[in-house]
C-alpha cells in the first residue's frame, strides 16, 4: 500500500503567467512595472544571473527571433521548488508583455492581433520552437546562450501573478495604472484561475500606493497580496509559491510576510553570509599582492564563497576582496611608514647632529643640507616614481632606506621638529649640567663625603632642578664627590707629609703610644685639610695608619707618590745614561708594577679572630691590596673562615680560590680545639682523592694576644704559658709550624705584627720551592715565585769609594729631577756603581764620581735616594755627607727635610739645596721666598751649606750658596 502510494507521487507542474501594465511609453511610462525583473529573480535567483535592464523596444529581427518568436510573451523557463509540506513542484514561468517596434514605437504585429488585456488573460499559449529567455543581450546571439525550448511549444495556464508597481514611476500616473489593473483583473477573473497581486519595487514604494493596492485586493474578494522587490530579492519566491499553493488548494495557504519584515530577514542572511565570506578572505588572503583570479579559484569550492556569490554576486565578492587587499596594502604601507619614521631620528642624528647647523633653517632647508652629506644615500633612497606608496619599494624588504619623498610629509616634519627640540633640550640640559657643576664647585655646603640626601635641598629652587632628572643629578653629584674626595685625600696626604716630624720622631718599627697618637690627632685636627674629611672619618683614619706604615716600612710601592716615586725616576735616569750597566731596572726591579705574584691565604679562627686579622693585614697593604715582602710586591688574597669547614660556605677551596697556605689563630682552649678539629676535618675530606693538596697545605699556628695590646703578658702568666704549651703540642700533632707570640711593643693596636705575617709568607715561599716550584695542576692561582735575589742581603757600599755622599730628594716635587741630576752624570767624571735593586732601603742607586777634593783626586760614591729610602739607610751605612734637596714652594718637601735632619748626626756635613722651576718663582713667589729664608736659617742653625737651583723649562741653573762648614769628612 505504501509502495503504491510512493510510486504514484509525482512532482506536479504548474504554468504561471506574470502580467501587468504594458504598452508604449505613453501608456506605461519610461520604465515597466518590473515583470521581467520579478521573473528573472525567481527563475535565476543567483545574483550573477540577475539583470535590471530588460527592454521591450525591439528591432523587427529581434522580435522575429526564436526567443521572442513573433509573440508578445516570453518563456522564462522551468524551475523546481519545494513547498512548505516538503513536496517539490515544477513551475513554468511566462511573462505577458508588449514589444514595441524601435522604428515606429508602436506594438509589433504578431500572430495574435488581440489587445494586451485580452491576450494576457489567455489560458492557452502556443509558440512552436520558442526558446527560453535570459536577457536582452541574448537577442540576436541566441547561439551563445543555452537553447531550451518551451515544452511541446504550448502551455495551459494555471494561474496569474498580477504586478502593480508601487514606486513613483516617471511619466506614469498610479491611478491610471490601477484603472489598467482593474480592467486586467476583471478579464483574468473570467478565466477562473487563481490570481496573486504582486506589489513590485517596494524598496522604492510609496506608502499611499501600497495602501491603495491592499484596498483594491480587499475589494476583490480578499485577493492575496505579496509585497516584493526584485532588486533586493525580497518576497519574490513567496509571490510565486503563494500562487502555486492557490493552484493546488490541497497544499494549504502560504504565510504572507510584510515587506519590511522580509527585508530584515534577507538583510540578516546577507550580513551573515558576508561575515563568513570576509572571514574566509582574511584566512586565505595574507598578502596585498594577491590577485582575484588566483584567489577566486582557491575559494570556488568553499561554501562561504558560494553562498555570498549567490546572494550578492561575483562583482560584490570581488569588491570585498579588493577592499581586503587594499586594507592589507594600507596596513603594509603604514608599517613601512612607521618603520621609516622610527629610523628617521637616527638619520637626522647622523646627518644633522649639530644644532648650530640647522637651528636657523626651515625643514626644506634642512633637507637640502642632508642631501649634500656623503652619508645621505646610506639613510635615504631617491625613487624615480612617486609617491613611494605606489612603487615597488614598499615590497623591497631588504632595502630599509627611507624614501626621500617621505620627507615631504607632515609626519616627517613632525619628527624633525622633535629632533630639533631634542637638540635644543640637550643643549639646555648641557648648560644646566654645567651650571649644576659650577654650583657644586662654588657651594661651601657641598663637602667631601656629604650624602646627596643632605645636599639636594640647596638646589630645589634652581632652574636646572627642573631640567635634569634625578639619575643625572646623582651621576654628576657622585662624580663631583669622587673628585673632591680624591682631592681631599691628596691634600690630607700632603698635610701628613707637612707634619713629618710627628711621625719620624719614632724609631723604625716602634709602637706609637696612645698619647702620641692622640697628640697627632690633636695637632692635625686644627687643619682645614683634616676637617675636609670629617664625613669620611674611617677613610681618614685609614690614611693615617697607612702613612704610619709607610713611615715605618718605606718602599717605592707604598710611597704616596707611587708609581712616580723619585727612586723609580732615578733608576730610569741611570738606565738611560748607563744602559749597559743598568739594563734591567725596569724588567727586574719593577716587575711588581706590571704583574704581582699572588698569595692565597686561608685565615682560620673563632669568634671574630679570622676577620679581625684579615682586616689588619689589609691595612698593611697598598691601595690595590698588594703586600710588600722583602722589597718585592705580591698580590695578597685572604679568605677568613670562622664556621664549620664542612659547609660549602666555609670551604678552603672554591672555584675561584685555591689556597697556598693556612694561618690558624687561637687565644683560648676553645679556639685551639676549633682550629685543631677544623684542620683534621679538612684533611679527612681529601683522603682518597687524586688531588690531595689540602692534606699537605702549609699551615702555621699562632697564639694571638689581647686585642689592641700585643703582648703575651696581657693574657695572663700561667694561662699564657699553658696556651703556648698546648699550641706547641697541637702543632706537633698537626705537623705544622708554631709561631712565637707577639713581643711587647710590637705592632700598634694589632693582634699580630708584620714580622709574624712575613714569617708565614716566607714559609709559603719555601714550601712551594721545596715542592718543585708549585706546579700543581688546576690551581686557580699562579704558583708562588722564589724569593727575589738580594731580598735578605742589603746592598753593601762600594769598597773603592773614598767619600760616600747621599743626595736626598723628595717624592712628588714638581721640579725636573733629570735636569737636577744631569750635571752629576756627565760621562767624563761619572761611572756606575753596584746596582741596588729592591734592597732593604726600598730603592735608589749609586754612581761613582772622580773628583778633585782638597787638591787630591778622590773617588766619591754618590747615592741618589728618596727621603724615605734615606731614612731606612741612615743608620746602616757609613755616610760622609748629605745633600738635602727640597722644593722651594712645597712645604711638605721642607718639612720632610727637617724631619730627616733630626736623625742626622751633628758631625756629618749637610748641603741644603732649594730648587725652583723658574727664577721668577724664587724671586717673586711669597711662599718660595719664605721657604728659602727658612732653609737658609736651618743651614745656619746646623752649620751647613745652603744653595738654590732652577730646574724647569729653561734648564738647570745654579744659585747662590752660603757655607757654614765644608762638605768633607770629619
Secondary structure, 3 states (H helix, E strand, C coil): CHHHHHHHCCCEEEEEEEEECCCCHHHHCCCCCCHHHHHHHHHCCCHHHCCCCCCCEECHHHHHCCCCCCCCEEEEEEEEEECCCCCEEEEEEEEECCCEECCCCCECCCCCCCCHHHHHCCCEEECCCCECCCCHHHCCCHHHCCCCECHHHEEECCEEEEEEECECCCCCCHHHHHHHHHHHHHHHHCCCCEEEEEEECHHHECHHHHHHHHHHHHHCCCCEEEECECCCCECHHHHHHHHHHHHCHHHCCCCCCCHHHHHHHHHHHHHHHHHHHHHHHHHHCCCCCCCHHHHHHHHCCCHHHHHHHHHHCHHHHHHHHHHHHHHHHHHHHHHHHHHHHHHHHHHHHHHCCCHHHHCCCCHHHHHHHHHCCCCHHHHEECCCCCCHHHCHHHHCCCCCCEEHHHHHCHHHHHHHHHHHHHHHHHHHHHHHHHHHHHHHHHCCCCCCCCCHHHHHHHHCCCHHHHCCCHHHHHHHHHHHHHHHHHHHHHHHHHHHHHCHHHHHCCCCCCCCCHHHHHHHHHHHCCCHHHHCCHHHHHHHHHHHHHHHHHHHCCCCCCCCCCCCCHHHHHHHHHHHHCCCCCCCHHHHHCHHHHCCEEEEEEEECCCCHHHHHHHHHHHCCCCCCEEEECCEEEEEEEEEECCCCCCHHHCCCECCECCCEEEEEECCHHHHHHHHHHHHHHHHHCCCCCCCHHHHCEEEEEECCCCCCCCHHHCCHHHHHHHHHHHHHHHHHHCCEEECCCCCCCCCCCCCCHHHHHHHHHHHHHHHHHCCCCCCCCCCCCCCCCCCCCCCCCCCCCCCCCEEEEEEECCCCCCCHHHHHHHHHCCCCEEECCCCCCCCCCCCEEEEEEEEECCEEEEEEEEEEEHHHHHHHCCCCCCCEEEEEEECCCHHHHHHHHHHHCCCCCCCEEEEEEEECCHHHHHHCHHHHHHHHHHHHHHHHCCCEEEEEEEECCEEEEEEEEECCCCCCC
